[in-house]
Amino acid sequence: MNTTASLYAADQTIRLLINGEFVASQAAERRPIVNPATQQVLAHTPCATPDEVNAAVASAKAAFATWRHTPLAARMRIMLRLQALIRENLPRIARVLTEEQGKTLADAEGDIIRGLEVVEHACSVGTLQLGEFAENVAGGVDTYTLRQPIGVCVGITPFNFPAMIPLWMFPMAIVCGNTFVLKPSEQDPMSTMELVRLALEAGVPPGVLNVVHGGKEVVDALCTHPDVVAVSFVGSTTVGTHVYNLAGQHGKRVQSMMGAKNHAVVLPDAHKEHTLNALAGAAFGAAGQRCMAASVAVFVGESRQWLPELVQRAKTLKINAGVEPGTDVGPVISAHAKARIEQLIASGVSEGAQLLLDGRGIQVPGYEHGNFVGPTVLGDVKTTMRIYTEEIFGPVLVCLEVDTLADAIALVNANPYGNGVAVFTQSGAAARCFQSEIDVGQVGINVPIPVPVPTFSFTGSRGSKLGDLGPYGKQVVQFYTQTKTVTARWFDDDVVSTGVNTTINLK
């Protein structure tokens, strides 16, 4: 296993990882990896051939035969080494991530750190793999359970978090004793591959972690492969629904985390400064390209008077390339994404929304070809408008107004998505009512982006999630293991048999 081998072939095409070796793909189709701030082509992503996908899965299947029996302590020690290596290399990987994805350096480091937290949790996964034991459930009979790995698992990850989401997946899967095939986003796989190389350096054996690249054809091949037992997906609703249905039809365990329309409900008694700062950061940070971004503000009662001040805060945010110091909002991932965001803004205006801040047509000196969209705020938005019904995935905040907390709860619950929601208030009674009545998987109380820490599980719901178990935490250990129940009775040599028992009774 050569962990020092280049991640790129001679033509700057990123390599695959199969059986512990970084290998050049034989695929004819390659897609450019483009710096969103400059349009510079950084490298190319191959679309792996069917034979290469099969080889990656075969490698994982072969490795599973031995890896599943590797002591749990040995698996956790690899995670300990991996977390140390990620910390040592964090600034370098963050720069790679910024160049290929566009987010600011600070946000890129945050991307890695939130994934690193999951690796750190994997270092103590033993407490989550404990079985149960009941003595003497019947005469001389004990029953206990074992949590055992399930086999070859697959992860399909999105462009917006090329570090965090892969680190949500493969460390927890392999520390539970499984083997893994990762399919990163074809738009920005470079930082993902840097993390994969560190995993090999940390001691992940050949075949335990494999990587293939590509688009729909590769995704479909993994979802239907007879030797794959589980598929984890994070990305758009369209692709996520397809993955869930296709993999499910082929007998796989599936968790699919998909689109969102996250609401931030502002009550009149909220702490004004904290609330406005939180809204601006959650709506426009990462150029709005977070599945947990606060993309809808719901102003209740007199809090609607704060909207002009929110616009003023948005105007102060610095738009520039992510590598430039002091940048608040970098470019969106592609020219296509920029065009779609601007088209949705235009649709809002044409449908009657009030354009309070227009982020279209931004020109950044030195980065004139960048995919920049500035913070945009639309008021007087109705729930029938496209800017409300569709996920924009850009630095756009749509604002609605209601009279009461009950109205706000009803509005949020009527939306098909259920990824995250936040309420801003200083009333404990209002917060308790909100958390009880809201039908959304993750709730923030004066926290705008309520992504749980890894000791808990990511719990999006309704149209934002398919499958009943979420990424990381206790739930993902259940996803990546199967429970075996053992019922045992032992006899001393001098025990006299009671004869044949033809019932199901244990006596």
Sequence and secondary structure as in RCSB ss.txt:
>XXXX:A:sequence
MNTTASLYAADQTIRLLINGEFVASQAAERRPIVNPATQQVLAHTPCATPDEVNAAVASAKAAFATWRHTPLAAR
MRIMLRLQALIRENLPRIARVLTEEQGKTLADAEGDIIRGLEVVEHACSVGTLQLGEFAENVAGGVDTYTLRQPI
GVCVGITPFNFPAMIPLWMFPMAIVCGNTFVLKPSEQDPMSTMELVRLALEAGVPPGVLNVVHGGKEVVDALCTH
PDVVAVSFVGSTTVGTHVYNLAGQHGKRVQSMMGAKNHAVVLPDAHKEHTLNALAGAAFGAAGQRCMAASVAVFV
GESRQWLPELVQRAKTLKINAGVEPGTDVGPVISAHAKARIEQLIASGVSEGAQLLLDGRGIQVPGYEHGNFVGP
TVLGDVKTTMRIYTEEIFGPVLVCLEVDTLADAIALVNANPYGNGVAVFTQSGAAARCFQSEIDVGQVGINVPIP
VPVPTFSFTGSRGSKLGDLGPYGKQVVQFYTQTKTVTARWFDDDVVSTGVNTTINLK
>XXXX:A:secstr
  TTS SB TTSBB EEETTEEE    S EEEEE TTT  EEEEEE   HHHHHHHHHHHHHHHHHHTTS HHHH
HHHHHHHHHHHHHHHHHHHHHHHHHH   HHHHHHHHHHHHHHHHHHTTGGGGS   EEEEEETTEEEEEEEEE 
SEEEEE  SS TTHHHHHHHHHHHHTT EEEEE  TTS HHHHHHHHHHHHHT  TTTEEE   SHHHHHHHHH 
TTEEEEEEES HHHHHHHHHHHHHTT EEEEE    EEEEE TTS HHHHHHHHHHHHHGGGG  TT EEEEEEE
GGGGGGHHHHHHHHHTS B  TTSTT SB   S HHHHHHHHHHHHHHHHTT EEEE  TT   TT TTS     
EEEES  TTSHHHHS   SSEEEEEEESSHHHHHHHHHHSSEESEEEEE S HHHHHHHHHH   SEEEES SS 
   TTS    EETTEESS  SSHHHHHHHTEEEEEEEEE   TT        SS   
